[in-house]
Amino acid sequence: MKESWQYKVFKVFNVGVLIFIVFVTLFPFFNIVAQSFSSEAYINSGQVSLWPKGFNIETYKVIMSDTMFWINYKNTVVYTVVGTIISLILSTMIAYPLAKSRLKGRRFLTLFFVFTMFFNGGLIPNYVLVTSLGFGNSIWAIVIPNAISVFNMLIMRTFFQNIPEELEEAAIMDGSSTFGILFKIVLPLSKPILATMMLFYAVTHWNSWFPAFIFFTDKELFPVSIYLRNMIKGAEATVGTGATAADNMVQISANIKSVTMVLTVLPILTVYPYIQKYFVSGVMLGSVKG
């Protein structure tokens, strides 16, 4: 069918708007990358936009040559992997029963979990609780208190509700147990929501720094986000005191924020393309029907 001129104009306009939105969305990220490879003079004069000027990788060298950086980076990877696994297991174990209309007290339990989204004990009670449990200076201080996101759990529950009950009834007729149905039928059909939740939890654990800042005193246990935060503070203090002896530190102070952003966002950007195909369907199917 021949396209009308109005439709052709609409397509051109539509493509133009989408290109503009993509440019506006990606510009800040490319600007940060360009600043991370630029020299101090060009950054301070505001001449860096999409391409590096006065190419410089001194900050990368200084940060990545520090042994503590790699120790803290390894900690972040461990905290993210362990925390994501625990979060996925616990969220699934709660969301799946709540998806069943035959569960007694289902409405009360759902309201109980929703209540915790709006009210919590506060910082000091949480600190007393975590330290009383002996979690201080251990991985459990990070992964256990943040193990379940109620919002993510509710999305998983909604996704499980959309799985036809006839499949489970057929499995029961074949003699499957509850766990057999969960592991052999429900979870294989739930790859989109599991991949989506894995991304959500992984990003949350990767960016998390405040629990470690509160509960850790050993620097070798810090995640890399605290290491980079301390680097920024140290560089700002160097400039603030007017110290110029260490030329490298002056250079670092100019673009260390850009370098830290690139180093922290890079692993997530690497993982995202592999689960992107599940992302849209997982969120959409888990969000419809309340």
Backbone hydrogen bonds, N-H to C=O, Kabsch-Sander energy under -0.5 kcal/mol:
donor,donor_aa,acceptor,acceptor_aa,energy
8,K,4,S,-1.9
9,V,5,W,-2.4
10,F,6,Q,-2.2
11,K,7,Y,-2.4
12,V,8,K,-2.3
13,F,9,V,-2.6
14,N,10,F,-3.1
15,V,11,K,-2.8
16,G,12,V,-2.3
17,V,13,F,-2.4
18,L,14,N,-2.4
19,I,15,V,-2.6
20,F,16,G,-2.1
21,I,17,V,-2.5
22,V,18,L,-2.7
23,F,19,I,-2.4
24,V,20,F,-2.7
25,T,21,I,-2.3
26,L,22,V,-2.6
27,F,23,F,-2.3
30,F,26,L,-2.4
31,N,27,F,-2.5
32,I,28,P,-2.0
33,V,29,F,-2.4
34,A,30,F,-2.6
35,Q,31,N,-2.3
36,S,32,I,-1.9
37,F,33,V,-0.8
37,F,34,A,-0.8
38,S,35,Q,-1.4
39,S,53,K,-2.1
43,I,39,S,-1.9
44,N,40,E,-2.7
45,S,41,A,-1.6
46,G,43,I,-1.3
47,Q,42,Y,-2.2
48,V,42,Y,-0.6
49,S,47,Q,-0.5
49,S,51,W,-0.6
56,N,37,F,-2.6
61,K,57,I,-2.2
62,V,58,E,-2.6
63,I,59,T,-2.5
64,M,60,Y,-2.7
65,S,61,K,-1.2
66,D,63,I,-1.2
67,T,65,S,-0.5
69,F,66,D,-0.6
70,W,66,D,-1.1
71,I,67,T,-2.0
72,N,68,M,-2.7
73,Y,69,F,-2.2
74,K,70,W,-2.4
75,N,71,I,-2.0
76,T,72,N,-2.1
77,V,73,Y,-2.1
78,V,74,K,-2.5
79,Y,75,N,-3.2
80,T,76,T,-2.5
81,V,77,V,-2.6
82,V,78,V,-2.7
83,G,79,Y,-2.3
84,T,80,T,-2.4
85,I,81,V,-2.2
86,I,82,V,-2.4
87,S,83,G,-2.5
88,L,84,T,-2.6
89,I,85,I,-2.3
90,L,86,I,-2.6
91,S,87,S,-2.5
92,T,88,L,-2.2
93,M,89,I,-2.4
94,I,90,L,-1.5
95,A,91,S,-3.0
96,Y,92,T,-2.3
98,L,94,I,-1.6
99,A,95,A,-1.1
99,A,96,Y,-0.7
100,K,97,P,-1.7
101,S,99,A,-0.6
103,L,100,K,-1.6
106,R,103,L,-1.3
109,L,105,G,-2.7
110,T,106,R,-2.3
111,L,107,R,-2.4
112,F,108,F,-2.4
113,F,109,L,-2.2
114,V,110,T,-2.5
115,F,111,L,-2.4
116,T,112,F,-1.1
117,M,114,V,-1.5
118,F,114,V,-0.6
118,F,115,F,-1.3
119,F,115,F,-1.7
126,N,122,G,-1.7
127,Y,123,L,-2.5
128,V,124,I,-2.7
129,L,125,P,-2.6
130,V,126,N,-2.7
131,T,127,Y,-2.4
132,S,128,V,-2.2
133,L,129,L,-1.7
134,G,131,T,-1.2
135,F,130,V,-2.1
137,N,215,F,-1.3
138,S,135,F,-1.2
141,A,135,F,-0.7
141,A,138,S,-1.3
142,I,139,I,-1.5
143,V,139,I,-2.1
144,I,140,W,-1.5
146,N,142,I,-0.7
147,A,144,I,-1.8
150,V,148,I,-0.6
153,M,149,S,-2.5
154,L,150,V,-2.4
155,I,151,F,-1.7
156,M,152,N,-2.2
157,R,153,M,-2.4
158,T,154,L,-2.2
159,F,155,I,-2.0
160,F,156,M,-2.6
161,Q,157,R,-1.8
162,N,158,T,-0.9
162,N,159,F,-0.9
163,I,160,F,-1.2
167,L,164,P,-1.0
168,E,164,P,-0.7
169,E,165,E,-2.5
170,A,166,E,-2.3
171,A,167,L,-1.9
172,I,168,E,-2.4
173,M,169,E,-2.1
174,D,170,A,-1.3
175,G,172,I,-1.6
176,S,171,A,-2.7
181,I,177,S,-2.5
182,L,178,T,-2.2
183,F,179,F,-2.8
184,K,180,G,-2.4
185,I,181,I,-1.8
186,V,181,I,-2.5
187,L,182,L,-2.9
189,L,185,I,-1.2
190,S,186,V,-0.6
190,S,187,L,-1.2
191,K,188,P,-0.6
194,L,190,S,-2.5
195,A,191,K,-2.8
196,T,192,P,-2.1
197,M,193,I,-2.7
198,M,194,L,-2.4
199,L,195,A,-2.0
200,F,196,T,-2.4
201,Y,197,M,-3.1
202,A,198,M,-2.5
203,V,199,L,-2.5
204,T,200,F,-2.1
205,H,201,Y,-2.8
206,W,202,A,-2.6
207,N,203,V,-2.3
208,S,204,T,-1.0
213,F,209,W,-2.2
214,I,210,F,-2.0
215,F,211,P,-2.9
216,F,212,A,-2.0
219,K,217,T,-0.6
221,L,218,D,-1.9
222,F,219,K,-1.2
224,V,72,N,-0.9
226,I,223,P,-0.9
227,Y,223,P,-1.4
228,L,224,V,-2.7
229,R,225,S,-1.9
230,N,226,I,-2.6
231,M,227,Y,-1.9
232,I,228,L,-2.3
233,K,229,R,-2.4
234,G,230,N,-2.6
235,A,231,M,-2.5
236,E,232,I,-2.5
237,A,233,K,-2.2
238,T,234,G,-2.0
239,V,235,A,-2.1
240,G,236,E,-2.7
241,T,237,A,-1.9
242,G,239,V,-1.2
243,A,238,T,-1.8
247,D,245,A,-1.2
250,V,246,A,-1.6
251,Q,247,D,-2.4
252,I,248,N,-2.8
253,S,249,M,-2.5
254,A,250,V,-0.9
254,A,251,Q,-0.8
255,N,251,Q,-1.0
255,N,252,I,-0.6
256,I,252,I,-2.1
259,V,255,N,-2.2
260,T,256,I,-2.7
261,M,257,K,-2.0
262,V,258,S,-2.1
263,L,259,V,-2.7
264,T,260,T,-2.1
265,V,261,M,-2.0
266,L,262,V,-1.6
269,L,265,V,-2.1
270,T,266,L,-1.8
271,V,267,P,-1.8
272,Y,268,I,-2.5
274,Y,271,V,-1.3
275,I,271,V,-0.8
275,I,272,Y,-1.2
276,Q,272,Y,-1.1
278,Y,275,I,-1.1
279,F,275,I,-1.0
280,V,276,Q,-0.9
282,G,278,Y,-2.4
283,V,279,F,-2.3
284,M,280,V,-2.6
285,L,281,S,-2.5
286,G,282,G,-1.3
287,S,283,V,-0.9
287,S,284,M,-0.6
288,V,284,M,-1.6
